[in-house]
């Protein structure tokens, strides 16, 4: 299902057919270092993770992490979307891109579209984001989007600390 489009990108729901791309993305060394090792090593595991993660979240909440593709060619280059984690009180924006597509403004473009969608379509009042302490590129991107660092949080017992960012999207009633 198509979610939104930007001048260069199309964001849509992830599906089982995207498993090869998903497998490549979650095993990228930077993904593992900055987001975490999901332990997904086979296409079957990728399909199960897609079904039990983004597909279920989209069905239950009307949002999830979405596939980001080039509008012109349909080539999958990354993921960006809205995630509701059990460990955070509110929805957060997340993103990850394959190495060949980093540094070209695609993450900013996709995340800007997702932020507008969160505000204008979903009516979210506040948006969170998390980033590893050493991920300077994500810190800069989140601040460029208008999110501000709030505090260090521990999302799991073994978590040594994750930077939490937040942004007010609209006035609450």
C-alpha positions in Angstrom: 0.0 0.0 0.0 1.4 3.4 -0.9 1.7 5.8 2.0 3.3 9.0 0.8 5.5 10.4 -2.0 8.1 13.1 -2.0 9.8 14.6 -5.0 12.3 11.7 -5.4 10.8 9.0 -3.2 7.8 6.7 -2.6 7.1 5.2 0.8 4.9 2.1 1.0 4.2 -0.7 3.3 6.7 -3.5 3.5 5.7 -7.0 2.2 7.1 -10.5 2.0 8.4 -9.8 -1.5 10.8 -7.2 0.0 12.6 -9.9 2.1 15.8 -9.9 0.0 16.1 -6.1 0.5 15.2 -6.3 4.1 17.7 -9.0 4.8 20.5 -6.9 3.2 19.5 -3.8 5.2 19.3 -5.4 8.6 22.7 -7.1 8.1 24.5 -3.9 7.0 27.3 -3.3 9.5 26.1 0.3 10.2 22.6 -1.0 10.9 23.9 -3.5 13.3 26.2 -1.0 15.0 23.6 1.8 15.3 20.2 0.1 15.5 21.0 -3.5 16.6 21.5 -7.0 15.4 18.1 -8.5 14.7 19.5 -12.0 14.2 17.9 -12.2 10.8 20.1 -14.3 8.5 17.8 -16.0 6.1 15.0 -15.0 3.7 12.6 -17.0 5.8 13.6 -15.1 8.9 13.2 -11.8 7.0 9.7 -12.8 5.9 8.7 -13.7 9.4 10.1 -10.5 10.8 8.3 -8.4 8.2 5.0 -10.2 8.9 5.4 -10.0 12.7 6.8 -6.5 12.8 5.8 -3.8 10.1 2.8 -5.7 8.7 1.2 -6.3 12.1 2.0 -2.8 13.3 0.5 -1.3 10.1 -2.7 -3.4 10.5 -3.0 -2.6 14.2 -2.0 1.1 14.3 -2.2 2.4 10.8 1.5 3.2 10.7 4.8 1.3 10.8 8.3 1.4 9.3 7.8 1.7 5.6 9.9 0.9 2.6 11.5 3.8 0.8 12.0 3.5 -2.9 13.1 5.8 -5.7 10.0 7.2 -7.4 11.5 6.9 -10.9 12.7 3.3 -10.8 11.1 1.7 -7.7 14.5 0.6 -6.4 14.3 0.0 -2.6 16.9 2.2 -0.9 15.9 2.2 2.8 13.2 2.3 5.3 11.5 5.2 7.2 8.4 5.4 9.2 6.6 5.6 12.5 7.1 2.9 15.2 5.3 2.4 18.5 7.7 0.6 20.9 6.7 -0.9 24.2 9.6 0.8 25.7 8.6 4.4 24.7 5.4 6.2 25.7 4.9 7.7 22.3 5.5 7.0 18.6 9.0 7.5 17.3 10.3 8.1 13.8 12.9 5.6 12.5 14.9 5.2 9.4 17.8 3.2 7.9 19.3 3.3 4.4 21.6 1.1 2.5 25.2 2.5 2.2 25.0 3.4 -1.5 22.1 5.8 -0.8 23.4 7.6 2.2 24.7 11.2 2.1 22.4 12.2 -0.8 19.5 13.8 1.3 17.2 10.8 1.0 16.9 10.2 4.7 16.0 13.9 5.3 13.5 13.9 2.4 11.8 10.6 3.6 11.8 11.7 7.3 10.4 15.1 6.4 7.5 13.4 4.6 6.9 11.0 7.5 6.9 13.9 10.0 4.3 15.7 7.9 2.3 12.5 7.7 2.4 12.0 11.5 1.2 15.6 12.0 -1.3 16.1 9.2 -2.7 12.6 8.5 -2.4 10.9 11.9 -2.8 14.0 14.0 0.0 13.0 16.4 0.7 15.7 19.0 4.3 14.7 19.8 6.9 12.6 18.0 10.0 10.9 19.5 13.2 9.6 18.0 16.0 7.5 19.4 19.7 7.3 18.3 22.8 5.6 19.5 25.1 8.0 21.3 27.9 7.7 18.7 25.6 8.1 15.6 26.5 11.8 14.8 24.8 11.6 11.4 21.4 10.7 13.0 21.8 13.3 15.7 22.3 16.0 13.0 19.4 14.7 10.9 17.0 14.6 13.9 18.0 18.2 14.8 17.6 19.3 11.2 14.0 17.9 11.3 13.3 20.0 14.4 13.5 17.3 17.1 15.5 18.2 20.2 17.5 16.0 22.5 15.7 15.4 25.8 17.6 12.8 27.7 19.5 9.5 27.8 17.1 6.5 28.1 17.8 2.8 28.7 15.4 0.8 26.5 16.6 -2.6 27.8 18.6 -3.8 30.8 21.7 -4.2 28.6 21.3 -0.8 27.0 24.2 1.5 28.0 22.2 4.5 27.0 20.2 5.8 24.0 19.7 9.4 23.1 15.9 10.4 23.1 14.7 13.2 21.0 11.3 14.8 20.9 9.2 17.3 19.0 5.7 18.8 19.5 3.8 18.4 16.3 0.5 20.2 17.2 -1.2 21.7 20.2 -3.1 19.2 22.4 -6.7 19.8 23.3 
